[in-house]
Amino acid sequence: MIQDIRNNIDHPEMLEQLYRKDKSTFIKSFDALFPSLTDHPVANAWQQRLHFKQPEISWGSKNEIYIVLALSFLAGLIAKLGFFLGIKPDLYFPRNISFVAFPAIAIYFAWKTGLSRVTSGILALVFISAAIYINLLPDEQGRDTVTLAFIHLPLLLWALTGFIFSGGKYENLTGRIDFLRYNGDLVVLSTVIFISGMLLSAITIGLFQLINISIEDFYFEKIAIWGGAAIPMIATFLVRSNPQLVKNVSPIIAKVFTPLVLVMLVIYLTAMIYTGKDPYNDREFLLIFNVLLLGVMALILFSVVESSRGTTAQFNTWMLFLLSVVSIIINGIALSAIIFRISEWGITPNRLAVLGGNILILTHLVLVTHQLFNALKDSRKIADVELKIAGFLPIYTAWTVIVVFFFPILFGFN
């Protein structure tokens, strides 16, 4: 092997073949030969390749750690505020669950991006105003517009956080795309941290049970809720400080689940036709249908953004294109069902909200599908798909604002 490496040191393709044929022998032979080839650029490149050490996890500066800990405490404090004020959890959390994570993350990004004081002040006022508004709404029981406000408010705070992530620049499409990537990585890492925390909790409670001490109530009220509230903030810090942690995991998840979801949807639509089940007369079925559509839409957006991180194989583009086409069919069925229900039983806040959302999603899907079709003919145009995704996000935000703030007034808080 040593002689083979020496003879092919000027032939990178042959070196690659030797390496792939027997990696362990190649490394040992190359290490023995390298002292005599230190002046050769190809040998130096292989030396770096074979012995490159991944950087260790970065924990940032002391100031950043203090800020992250303070923001984690803020998230926990907001989560516990209902208990401190004597508000029942089923009244407090539907209104305020989004404030547990987003304000802390927004403050962190405002600090990291150096957002101006004026912009930061305006956005802080928006967050505070949203919190006051949502908590002044009447109880949601029997009030569809209030329930819709609770559901859509997290989307609005998510959009505001993305605006801060992009440096407070509305026209920053690249920042929006990076924000979507960050969300994918955040979900992956937060899930890992959550599962680890659950295992730690189970082990801790189990150990104390062995010595006949019951700590469940104390543990979940005094410890777990603070730790759970801090997960998004901690995961955000780790993702932004160590992008290498999950940068290869998210694309793999996207590539694996895209064809699986495509197959599942085709089978589901076939089964729906076979069973005669339809969303036109079954309200719960229509609701599940729309939840399915939202999940698939999120997967398409996430997969496209992740695919553009590296070279996108034609197969992946085809899968995304076909998934988009099937999603358009699903959206068309859901949209026709909503229109049918409105024509038969009139307009309600729920029907109008779902109608508007489905029209926006259908429009977005058509635009994305068209760009994916172009990308099939020219793989370099996958970047145009990204831009089409990012460019449409403010329209979703505008609709969210309408549902959260104008629907309750328009329908008399009913």
C-alpha positions in Angstrom: 0.0 0.0 0.0 2.9 2.4 0.8 4.3 2.0 -2.7 0.9 2.4 -4.3 0.4 5.7 -2.4 3.8 6.9 -3.4 3.2 6.1 -7.1 -0.2 7.8 -7.2 0.5 10.9 -5.0 -0.1 13.0 -8.1 -3.3 11.2 -9.0 -6.0 12.2 -6.6 -8.6 9.9 -8.2 -6.4 6.8 -7.6 -5.6 7.9 -4.1 -9.4 8.1 -3.4 -9.9 4.6 -4.8 -7.1 3.2 -2.6 -8.6 4.9 0.4 -12.1 3.6 -0.2 -10.7 0.1 -0.9 -9.1 -0.3 2.5 -9.4 2.7 4.8 -7.5 1.4 7.8 -4.5 0.1 5.8 -4.4 3.3 3.8 -4.3 5.5 6.9 -1.5 3.4 8.5 0.5 3.4 5.2 0.0 7.1 4.6 1.1 8.0 8.2 4.3 6.0 7.6 5.0 7.7 4.3 4.0 11.2 5.1 7.3 12.4 6.7 8.9 12.0 3.3 6.1 14.0 1.6 5.7 17.0 3.8 6.4 19.4 1.0 3.8 17.9 -1.3 0.5 19.8 -1.4 -1.6 16.7 -2.1 0.0 14.9 0.8 -0.7 17.8 3.1 -4.3 17.9 2.0 -4.7 14.2 2.8 -3.0 14.7 6.1 -5.5 17.3 7.1 -8.4 15.1 5.8 -7.3 12.0 7.7 -6.5 13.7 11.0 -8.8 16.7 11.1 -10.3 17.1 14.6 -13.8 18.4 14.9 -14.0 21.5 17.1 -15.3 20.8 20.6 -18.7 22.2 21.7 -18.6 25.9 22.2 -20.2 27.2 25.4 -19.7 30.8 24.5 -18.4 33.6 26.7 -19.3 34.0 30.3 -21.5 37.0 29.5 -23.5 34.9 27.0 -23.9 32.0 29.4 -25.2 34.5 32.0 -27.7 35.9 29.5 -28.9 32.4 28.5 -29.4 31.4 32.1 -31.2 34.6 32.9 -33.5 34.1 29.8 -34.1 30.5 30.8 -35.1 31.7 34.2 -37.5 34.3 32.5 -39.1 31.4 30.5 -39.6 29.4 33.7 -40.9 32.4 35.5 -43.5 33.0 32.8 -44.5 29.3 32.9 -45.0 29.5 36.7 -46.6 32.9 36.7 -50.1 31.4 36.6 -49.4 29.4 39.7 -48.1 32.5 41.5 -51.2 34.4 40.6 -53.6 31.6 41.5 -54.8 31.2 37.9 -55.9 27.7 36.9 -53.6 26.0 34.3 -56.4 25.4 31.9 -57.1 29.2 31.9 -53.5 30.4 31.9 -51.6 28.2 29.5 -53.9 28.4 26.4 -53.4 32.1 26.5 -49.7 32.3 27.5 -48.0 29.1 26.4 -46.3 30.9 23.5 -44.9 33.6 25.9 -43.0 30.9 27.7 -40.5 30.4 24.8 -40.7 33.3 22.3 -39.9 36.4 24.4 -36.7 34.8 25.8 -35.6 33.7 22.3 -36.5 37.0 20.8 -34.4 38.9 23.4 -31.5 36.5 22.8 -31.6 37.2 19.0 -32.0 40.9 19.5 -28.8 40.8 21.6 -26.9 38.6 19.1 -27.9 40.6 16.0 -27.2 44.0 17.7 -30.8 45.2 17.1 -31.1 48.9 17.6 -32.7 50.2 20.8 -35.5 51.8 18.9 -36.5 48.7 17.0 -36.0 46.6 20.2 -38.3 48.9 22.1 -41.0 48.8 19.5 -40.9 45.0 19.3 -40.9 44.7 23.1 -44.0 46.9 23.2 -45.6 44.6 20.6 -44.9 41.6 22.7 -46.2 43.2 25.9 -49.3 44.5 24.1 -50.0 41.1 22.7 -49.7 39.6 26.2 -52.1 42.1 27.6 -54.6 41.7 24.8 -54.7 37.9 24.9 -55.2 37.9 28.6 -58.0 40.5 28.5 -60.1 38.3 26.1 -63.1 36.6 27.7 -63.1 32.9 28.6 -63.0 30.9 25.4 -65.7 28.4 26.2 -68.2 28.7 23.4 -66.3 31.6 21.8 -64.8 30.5 18.6 -63.0 33.8 17.8 -61.2 33.7 21.2 -60.1 30.1 20.6 -58.8 31.1 17.2 -56.9 34.0 18.7 -55.2 31.5 21.2 -54.3 29.2 18.3 -52.9 31.8 16.0 -51.0 34.0 18.5 -48.0 31.6 18.7 -47.7 31.9 14.9 -47.6 35.7 15.2 -44.9 35.6 18.0 -43.0 33.1 15.8 -43.0 35.6 12.9 -41.9 38.4 15.2 -39.0 36.3 16.4 -38.1 35.5 12.8 -38.1 39.2 12.1 -35.7 39.8 15.0 -33.6 36.8 13.9 -33.2 38.5 10.5 -31.8 41.6 12.1 -35.0 43.6 11.9 -34.8 43.8 8.1 -38.0 43.0 6.4 -36.4 42.5 3.0 -33.8 40.0 4.3 -35.0 36.8 2.5 -31.7 35.0 3.3 -32.4 35.7 7.0 -35.9 34.2 6.7 -34.4 31.0 5.1 -31.8 30.8 7.8 -34.6 31.2 10.3 -36.5 28.2 8.8 -33.3 26.2 9.0 -32.8 27.2 12.6 -36.4 26.0 13.4 -35.6 22.6 11.9 -32.4 22.3 14.0 -34.2 23.6 17.0 -36.9 21.0 16.8 -34.4 18.2 16.5 -32.2 19.3 19.4 -35.1 20.3 21.6 -36.6 16.8 21.1 -33.3 15.2 22.1 -33.0 17.4 25.2 -36.7 16.7 26.1 -36.3 12.9 25.8 -33.1 13.1 27.9 -34.9 15.2 30.5 -37.8 12.7 30.7 -35.3 9.8 31.2 -33.6 11.8 33.9 -36.9 12.5 35.6 -38.0 8.9 35.4 -34.7 7.7 36.9 -34.8 10.3 39.7 -38.3 9.6 40.7 -37.7 5.8 40.5 -34.6 6.1 42.7 -36.5 8.0 45.4 -39.3 5.5 45.2 -36.8 2.8 46.1 -36.3 4.4 49.5 -40.0 5.1 49.9 -39.9 8.8 49.3 -42.5 10.2 46.9 -41.2 13.3 45.1 -43.5 13.4 42.0 -45.5 16.5 43.0 -42.5 18.4 44.3 -40.3 17.4 41.3 -42.8 18.4 38.6 -44.0 21.6 40.3 -40.6 22.9 41.5 -38.1 21.5 39.0 -39.6 19.9 35.8 -41.7 22.9 34.8 -38.6 25.2 35.0 -36.5 22.8 33.1 -39.1 22.2 30.4 -39.6 26.0 29.9 -35.9 26.4 29.5 -35.5 23.8 26.7 -36.2 26.1 23.7 -33.8 28.7 25.1 -31.0 26.2 25.8 -31.5 24.5 22.5 -31.4 27.8 20.7 -28.1 28.7 22.4 -26.5 25.3 21.5 -27.8 25.4 17.9 -26.5 28.9 17.2 -23.2 28.3 19.0 -22.6 24.9 17.6 -24.2 24.5 14.2 -22.3 21.3 13.7 -24.4 19.5 16.3 -27.4 18.8 14.1 -26.5 20.3 10.7 -26.3 16.7 9.2 -29.3 15.3 11.1 -32.0 17.7 9.8 -31.3 17.0 6.1 -31.3 13.3 6.7 -34.7 13.5 8.5 -36.1 15.5 5.6 -34.8 13.1 3.0 -36.1 10.0 4.8 -39.6 11.3 5.7 -40.4 13.0 2.4 -40.9 9.8 0.4 -42.5 8.0 3.4 -45.1 10.8 3.8 -45.7 10.8 0.0 -46.4 7.0 0.1 -48.6 7.5 3.2 -50.7 10.2 1.5 -51.3 8.3 -1.7 -52.4 5.3 0.3 -54.6 7.5 2.6 -56.3 9.2 -0.4 -56.9 5.8 -2.0 -58.4 4.4 1.3 -60.5 7.5 1.7 -62.1 6.9 -1.7 -62.5 3.2 -1.0 -64.3 3.8 2.4 -66.4 6.6 1.1 -65.4 8.9 3.9 -65.4 12.6 3.0 -64.8 15.9 4.7 -67.9 17.5 3.3 -70.3 16.3 6.0 -68.0 15.3 8.8 -66.6 18.3 10.7 -64.1 16.3 12.7 -62.8 14.6 9.6 -62.3 18.0 7.9 -60.4 19.2 11.0 -58.1 16.2 10.8 -57.7 16.7 7.1 -56.5 20.3 7.6 -54.2 19.4 10.4 -52.7 16.8 8.0 -52.4 19.4 5.3 -50.5 21.8 7.7 -48.1 19.1 8.7 -47.4 18.1 5.1 -46.9 21.8 4.1 -44.5 22.3 7.0 -42.6 19.2 5.9 -42.3 20.5 2.3 -41.0 23.8 3.4 -38.6 22.3 5.8 -37.4 19.7 3.3 -36.8 22.3 0.5 -34.8 24.5 2.9 -32.7 21.6 4.1 -32.2 20.2 0.6 -30.5 23.4 -0.4 -27.8 23.0 2.2 -25.9 20.8 -0.2 -26.1 19.2 -3.6 -29.7 18.2 -4.1 -30.2 14.8 -5.8 -32.7 14.6 -8.6 -34.6 12.0 -6.7 -35.1 14.3 -3.7 -36.4 17.0 -6.0 -38.8 14.6 -7.6 -40.1 13.5 -4.2 -40.7 17.1 -3.1 -42.4 17.9 -6.4 -44.7 14.8 -6.2 -45.4 15.5 -2.5 -46.4 19.1 -3.4 -48.7 17.9 -6.2 -50.4 15.5 -3.8 -50.7 18.3 -1.2 -52.4 20.5 -3.8 -54.9 17.7 -4.3 -55.5 17.4 -0.6 -55.8 21.2 -0.3 -58.3 21.3 -3.1 -60.5 18.7 -1.4 -60.3 20.5 1.9 -61.0 23.9 0.3 -64.0 22.5 -1.6 -65.3 21.0 1.6 -65.0 24.3 3.4 -66.8 26.2 0.6 -69.5 23.5 0.6 -70.1 23.9 4.4 -70.2 27.7 4.1 -72.8 27.5 1.3 -74.9 25.1 3.2 -74.7 26.4 6.8 -73.3 29.9 6.4 -70.1 31.7 7.6 -68.7 31.1 11.1 -65.4 32.3 12.5 -63.9 28.9 12.3 -65.0 28.3 8.7 -63.7 31.7 7.6 -60.4 31.2 9.3 -59.9 27.8 7.8 -61.0 29.1 4.4 -58.5 32.0 4.4 -55.7 29.7 5.6 -56.4 27.1 3.0 -56.5 29.7 0.2 -53.1 31.0 1.3 -51.6 27.5 1.6 -53.0 26.5 -1.8 -51.5 29.6 -3.4 -48.2 29.0 -1.7 -48.2 25.3 -2.8 -48.8 26.2 -6.4 -46.0 28.7 -6.4 -43.6 26.2 -4.7 -44.6 23.4 -7.0 -44.0 25.5 -10.1 -40.5 26.3 -8.8 -39.8 22.7 -8.0 -40.9 21.8 -11.6 -38.3 24.3 -12.9 -35.7 22.8 -10.5 -36.3 19.4 -12.1 -35.1 20.8 -15.4 -32.3 22.8 -13.8 -31.1 21.7 -10.4 -29.5 25.1 -9.8 -33.0 26.6 -9.6 -33.6 24.9 -6.2 -32.5 28.3 -4.7 -35.5 29.9 -6.4 -37.8 27.5 -4.4 -36.2 28.8 -1.2 -36.9 32.4 -2.2 -40.5 31.6 -3.1 -41.0 30.1 0.3 -39.3 33.0 2.2 -41.2 35.6 0.2 -44.6 34.3 1.1 -44.1 34.2 4.9 -45.2 37.8 5.5 -48.6 37.0 3.9 -49.2 34.2 6.5 -48.2 36.8 9.2 -50.7 39.3 7.9 -53.5 36.7 8.0 -52.5 35.7 11.5 -52.8 39.4 12.6 -56.3 39.5 11.1 -57.5 36.4 12.9 -55.9 37.3 16.3 -57.0 41.0 16.5 -59.8 41.6 14.0 -61.9 38.4 14.2 -62.9 38.8 17.8 -64.2 42.3 17.0 -65.8 41.4 13.7 -67.8 38.5 15.3 -68.5 40.2 18.6 -66.1 38.0 20.6 -68.2 35.0 19.8 
